[in-house]
Every structure is written in C-alpha cells, then in structure tokens.
Amino acid sequence: NNIEYIRSGYYNMEEIWRFSSSLGKFVGYTEYGLKQANYWNTDPSYLAQMKATKETVCKHNIDID
C-alpha cells in the first residue's frame, strides 16, 4: 500500500507548514512556517512521533477496510 500521512498547519486559510511521511520531515511555506519546520526537524523525538503516526493511524484504519 502506498499511504502518505500529511499534517498541515494553516493560518488565515493559508497553509504555513506541512509534515509529509513521504519526506519524513516538515516543510515550511511562509516565514513563520519555515521557522517552525526548522525547529521541529531538529527534534528527533518529535520527528519519530510524527513518522510513527503513519503506522499507528493510517495503516491501522486501512486494515479495517
């Protein structure tokens, strides 16, 4: 199964940052989003938690169907 977990943050209906399980890291789209992405990408425990979400949430729910 090709599953991708994406978590995005928005402000005023504009995407400012995104975590993509395919990339395995956060990407920023605004000045603030870039700062947040850089901060989260330097936190190994938070990155591991985000990467694990694909397994715990996505694959779990796909197996139900």
SELUMFI-273341 format. One record per atom (N, C-alpha, C, O): residue number from 1; residue in one letter; x, y, z. Coordinates in Angstrom, 2 decimals, always signed. Layout:
N
NODE     k   r        c1        c2        c3
NODE   NUM   A         X         Y         Z
...
***
This chain:
65
NODE     k   r        c1        c2        c3
NODE     1   N     +0.83     -1.20     +0.00
NODE     1   N     +0.00     +0.00     +0.00
NODE     1   N     +0.87     +1.25     +0.00
NODE     1   N     +1.81     +1.37     +0.79
NODE     2   N     +0.55     +2.17     -0.86
NODE     2   N     +1.22     +3.46     -0.88
NODE     2   N     +0.38     +4.45     -0.10
NODE     2   N     -0.57     +5.03     -0.63
NODE     3   I     +0.72     +4.63     +1.16
NODE     3   I     -0.01     +5.52     +2.04
NODE     3   I     +0.90     +6.66     +2.44
NODE     3   I     +2.08     +6.46     +2.72
NODE     4   E     +0.36     +7.86     +2.45
NODE     4   E     +1.12     +9.01     +2.90
NODE     4   E     +0.33     +9.72     +3.99
NODE     4   E     -0.86    +10.01     +3.82
NODE     5   Y     +0.99     +9.98     +5.09
NODE     5   Y     +0.39    +10.76     +6.17
NODE     5   Y     +0.85    +12.21     +6.01
NODE     5   Y     +2.05    +12.48     +5.92
NODE     6   I     -0.11    +13.12     +5.96
NODE     6   I     +0.19    +14.55     +5.83
NODE     6   I     -0.52    +15.28     +6.96
NODE     6   I     -1.71    +15.08     +7.20
NODE     7   R     +0.23    +16.13     +7.63
NODE     7   R     -0.35    +17.00     +8.66
NODE     7   R     +0.06    +18.42     +8.34
NODE     7   R     +1.25    +18.72     +8.19
NODE     8   S     -0.92    +19.30     +8.23
NODE     8   S     -0.65    +20.67     +7.81
NODE     8   S     -1.13    +21.66     +8.86
NODE     8   S     -2.07    +21.39     +9.61
NODE     9   G     -0.48    +22.81     +8.89
NODE     9   G     -0.92    +23.91     +9.72
NODE     9   G     -1.31    +25.08     +8.84
NODE     9   G     -0.65    +25.39     +7.85
NODE    10   Y     -2.42    +25.71     +9.22
NODE    10   Y     -2.96    +26.82     +8.42
NODE    10   Y     -3.14    +28.06     +9.28
NODE    10   Y     -3.39    +27.97    +10.48
NODE    11   Y     -3.02    +29.20     +8.65
NODE    11   Y     -3.33    +30.48     +9.28
NODE    11   Y     -3.99    +31.35     +8.22
NODE    11   Y     -3.44    +31.52     +7.13
NODE    12   N     -5.16    +31.89     +8.54
NODE    12   N     -5.93    +32.69     +7.58
NODE    12   N     -6.12    +31.95     +6.26
NODE    12   N     -5.98    +32.52     +5.18
NODE    13   M     -6.46    +30.67     +6.37
NODE    13   M     -6.75    +29.82     +5.21
NODE    13   M     -5.54    +29.61     +4.30
NODE    13   M     -5.71    +29.22     +3.14
NODE    14   E     -4.35    +29.86     +4.78
NODE    14   E     -3.13    +29.64     +4.01
NODE    14   E     -2.29    +28.57     +4.71
NODE    14   E     -2.05    +28.66     +5.91
NODE    15   E     -1.86    +27.59     +3.95
NODE    15   E     -1.01    +26.55     +4.53
NODE    15   E     +0.35    +27.16     +4.85
NODE    15   E     +1.00    +27.76     +3.99
NODE    16   I     +0.78    +27.02     +6.12
NODE    16   I     +2.05    +27.61     +6.51
NODE    16   I     +3.13    +26.57     +6.73
NODE    16   I     +4.32    +26.87     +6.60
NODE    17   W     +2.75    +25.34     +7.07
NODE    17   W     +3.72    +24.25     +7.20
NODE    17   W     +3.03    +22.92     +6.95
NODE    17   W     +1.80    +22.82     +7.01
NODE    18   R     +3.84    +21.91     +6.67
NODE    18   R     +3.30    +20.56     +6.41
NODE    18   R     +4.33    +19.51     +6.82
NODE    18   R     +5.53    +19.67     +6.59
NODE    19   F     +3.82    +18.43     +7.43
NODE    19   F     +4.64    +17.24     +7.63
NODE    19   F     +4.17    +16.21     +6.62
NODE    19   F     +2.98    +15.97     +6.49
NODE    20   S     +5.10    +15.61     +5.92
NODE    20   S     +4.80    +14.57     +4.95
NODE    20   S     +5.58    +13.32     +5.33
NODE    20   S     +6.80    +13.36     +5.49
NODE    21   S     +4.87    +12.21     +5.49
NODE    21   S     +5.56    +10.96     +5.83
NODE    21   S     +6.45    +10.48     +4.69
NODE    21   S     +7.41     +9.75     +4.92
NODE    22   S     +6.14    +10.88     +3.46
NODE    22   S     +6.99    +10.51     +2.33
NODE    22   S     +8.35    +11.19     +2.41
NODE    22   S     +9.38    +10.59     +2.10
NODE    23   L     +8.35    +12.45     +2.84
NODE    23   L     +9.60    +13.19     +3.01
NODE    23   L    +10.26    +12.87     +4.35
NODE    23   L    +11.48    +12.91     +4.48
NODE    24   G     +9.42    +12.56     +5.35
NODE    24   G     +9.93    +12.28     +6.69
NODE    24   G    +10.36    +13.51     +7.44
NODE    24   G    +11.17    +13.44     +8.36
NODE    25   K     +9.81    +14.66     +7.04
NODE    25   K    +10.18    +15.91     +7.70
NODE    25   K     +9.10    +16.96     +7.46
NODE    25   K     +8.16    +16.76     +6.69
NODE    26   F     +9.27    +18.09     +8.16
NODE    26   F     +8.38    +19.23     +8.00
NODE    26   F     +8.91    +20.16     +6.92
NODE    26   F    +10.12    +20.27     +6.72
NODE    27   V     +7.99    +20.82     +6.22
NODE    27   V     +8.34    +21.81     +5.20
NODE    27   V     +7.54    +23.07     +5.52
NODE    27   V     +6.35    +23.00     +5.83
NODE    28   G     +8.19    +24.22     +5.46
NODE    28   G     +7.52    +25.48     +5.70
NODE    28   G     +7.22    +26.21     +4.40
NODE    28   G     +7.97    +26.11     +3.43
NODE    29   Y     +6.11    +26.95     +4.40
NODE    29   Y     +5.69    +27.68     +3.19
NODE    29   Y     +5.64    +29.19     +3.41
NODE    29   Y     +5.49    +29.94     +2.45
NODE    30   T     +5.76    +29.62     +4.66
NODE    30   T     +5.80    +31.05     +4.97
NODE    30   T     +7.01    +31.28     +5.86
NODE    30   T     +7.67    +30.32     +6.27
NODE    31   E     +7.30    +32.54     +6.17
NODE    31   E     +8.44    +32.82     +7.05
NODE    31   E     +8.27    +32.13     +8.40
NODE    31   E     +9.19    +31.50     +8.90
NODE    32   Y     +7.08    +32.26     +8.98
NODE    32   Y     +6.81    +31.60    +10.26
NODE    32   Y     +6.84    +30.08    +10.11
NODE    32   Y     +7.40    +29.38    +10.95
NODE    33   G     +6.24    +29.57     +9.04
NODE    33   G     +6.22    +28.13     +8.79
NODE    33   G     +7.61    +27.55     +8.62
NODE    33   G     +7.87    +26.44     +9.08
NODE    34   L     +8.50    +28.28     +7.97
NODE    34   L     +9.88    +27.83     +7.82
NODE    34   L    +10.58    +27.73     +9.17
NODE    34   L    +11.33    +26.78     +9.41
NODE    35   K    +10.33    +28.70    +10.05
NODE    35   K    +10.93    +28.66    +11.39
NODE    35   K    +10.41    +27.47    +12.18
NODE    35   K    +11.18    +26.75    +12.82
NODE    36   Q     +9.11    +27.25    +12.12
NODE    36   Q     +8.51    +26.11    +12.83
NODE    36   Q     +9.04    +24.79    +12.28
NODE    36   Q     +9.41    +23.90    +13.04
NODE    37   A     +9.08    +24.66    +10.97
NODE    37   A     +9.56    +23.42    +10.34
NODE    37   A    +11.01    +23.15    +10.75
NODE    37   A    +11.35    +22.02    +11.08
NODE    38   N    +11.84    +24.17    +10.73
NODE    38   N    +13.23    +24.00    +11.13
NODE    38   N    +13.33    +23.54    +12.59
NODE    38   N    +14.11    +22.66    +12.91
NODE    39   Y    +12.53    +24.15    +13.45
NODE    39   Y    +12.53    +23.79    +14.87
NODE    39   Y    +12.12    +22.33    +15.05
NODE    39   Y    +12.80    +21.57    +15.74
NODE    40   W    +11.01    +21.93    +14.43
NODE    40   W    +10.52    +20.55    +14.58
NODE    40   W    +11.47    +19.55    +13.94
NODE    40   W    +11.63    +18.44    +14.45
NODE    41   N    +12.09    +19.91    +12.82
NODE    41   N    +13.01    +18.98    +12.14
NODE    41   N    +14.29    +18.73    +12.94
NODE    41   N    +14.99    +17.75    +12.69
NODE    42   T    +14.59    +19.60    +13.90
NODE    42   T    +15.78    +19.38    +14.73
NODE    42   T    +15.45    +18.66    +16.04
NODE    42   T    +16.32    +18.50    +16.89
NODE    43   D    +14.21    +18.23    +16.20
NODE    43   D    +13.78    +17.50    +17.39
NODE    43   D    +13.55    +16.04    +17.02
NODE    43   D    +12.47    +15.69    +16.52
NODE    44   P    +14.54    +15.16    +17.24
NODE    44   P    +14.44    +13.77    +16.80
NODE    44   P    +13.25    +13.02    +17.40
NODE    44   P    +12.65    +12.18    +16.72
NODE    45   S    +12.90    +13.30    +18.64
NODE    45   S    +11.78    +12.58    +19.25
NODE    45   S    +10.45    +12.99    +18.62
NODE    45   S     +9.57    +12.14    +18.43
NODE    46   Y    +10.29    +14.27    +18.29
NODE    46   Y     +9.06    +14.72    +17.66
NODE    46   Y     +8.95    +14.19    +16.24
NODE    46   Y     +7.87    +13.79    +15.80
NODE    47   L    +10.06    +14.18    +15.52
NODE    47   L    +10.06    +13.62    +14.16
NODE    47   L     +9.70    +12.14    +14.19
NODE    47   L     +8.92    +11.67    +13.36
NODE    48   A    +10.25    +11.40    +15.15
NODE    48   A     +9.95     +9.97    +15.27
NODE    48   A     +8.47     +9.77    +15.57
NODE    48   A     +7.84     +8.86    +15.04
NODE    49   Q     +7.91    +10.63    +16.42
NODE    49   Q     +6.49    +10.54    +16.75
NODE    49   Q     +5.64    +10.78    +15.50
NODE    49   Q     +4.67    +10.05    +15.27
NODE    50   M     +5.98    +11.78    +14.71
NODE    50   M     +5.22    +12.08    +13.51
NODE    50   M     +5.33    +10.95    +12.48
NODE    50   M     +4.34    +10.60    +11.83
NODE    51   K     +6.52    +10.38    +12.34
NODE    51   K     +6.71     +9.27    +11.41
NODE    51   K     +5.92     +8.05    +11.84
NODE    51   K     +5.39     +7.31    +11.00
NODE    52   A     +5.83     +7.82    +13.15
NODE    52   A     +5.10     +6.66    +13.67
NODE    52   A     +3.59     +6.80    +13.48
NODE    52   A     +2.88     +5.79    +13.47
NODE    53   T     +3.10     +8.02    +13.33
NODE    53   T     +1.66     +8.23    +13.15
NODE    53   T     +1.14     +7.51    +11.92
NODE    53   T     +0.01     +7.02    +11.91
NODE    54   K     +1.94     +7.44    +10.89
NODE    54   K     +1.53     +6.72     +9.67
NODE    54   K     +1.20     +5.27    +10.01
NODE    54   K     +0.21     +4.73     +9.53
NODE    55   E     +2.04     +4.65    +10.82
NODE    55   E     +1.82     +3.25    +11.19
NODE    55   E     +0.62     +3.10    +12.13
NODE    55   E     -0.21     +2.22    +11.94
NODE    56   T     +0.54     +3.97    +13.14
NODE    56   T     -0.48     +3.80    +14.17
NODE    56   T     -1.87     +4.25    +13.73
NODE    56   T     -2.86     +3.69    +14.19
NODE    57   V     -1.96     +5.23    +12.87
NODE    57   V     -3.27     +5.75    +12.47
NODE    57   V     -3.65     +5.27    +11.07
NODE    57   V     -4.70     +4.64    +10.89
NODE    58   C     -2.80     +5.56    +10.10
NODE    58   C     -3.16     +5.27     +8.71
NODE    58   C     -3.28     +3.76     +8.45
NODE    58   C     -4.32     +3.30     +7.98
NODE    59   K     -2.23     +3.02     +8.74
NODE    59   K     -2.25     +1.59     +8.43
NODE    59   K     -3.28     +0.85     +9.26
NODE    59   K     -3.89     -0.11     +8.79
NODE    60   H     -3.48     +1.29    +10.51
NODE    60   H     -4.49     +0.67    +11.35
NODE    60   H     -5.88     +0.80    +10.72
NODE    60   H     -6.64     -0.17    +10.65
NODE    61   N     -6.22     +2.01    +10.24
NODE    61   N     -7.52     +2.25     +9.67
NODE    61   N     -7.68     +1.61     +8.29
NODE    61   N     -8.79     +1.23     +7.92
NODE    62   I     -6.62     +1.50     +7.55
NODE    62   I     -6.72     +0.86     +6.24
NODE    62   I     -6.96     -0.64     +6.38
NODE    62   I     -7.66     -1.24     +5.57
NODE    63   D     -6.38     -1.23     +7.43
NODE    63   D     -6.59     -2.64     +7.66
NODE    63   D     -8.04     -2.96     +8.04
NODE    63   D     -8.50     -4.09     +7.84
NODE    64   I     -8.75     -1.97     +8.59
NODE    64   I    -10.16     -2.17     +8.95
NODE    64   I    -11.00     -2.35     +7.69
NODE    64   I    -11.90     -3.18     +7.66
NODE    65   D    -10.68     -1.57     +6.67
NODE    65   D    -11.44     -1.66     +5.41
NODE    65   D    -11.01     -2.90     +4.66
NODE    65   D    -11.52     -3.17     +3.58
***
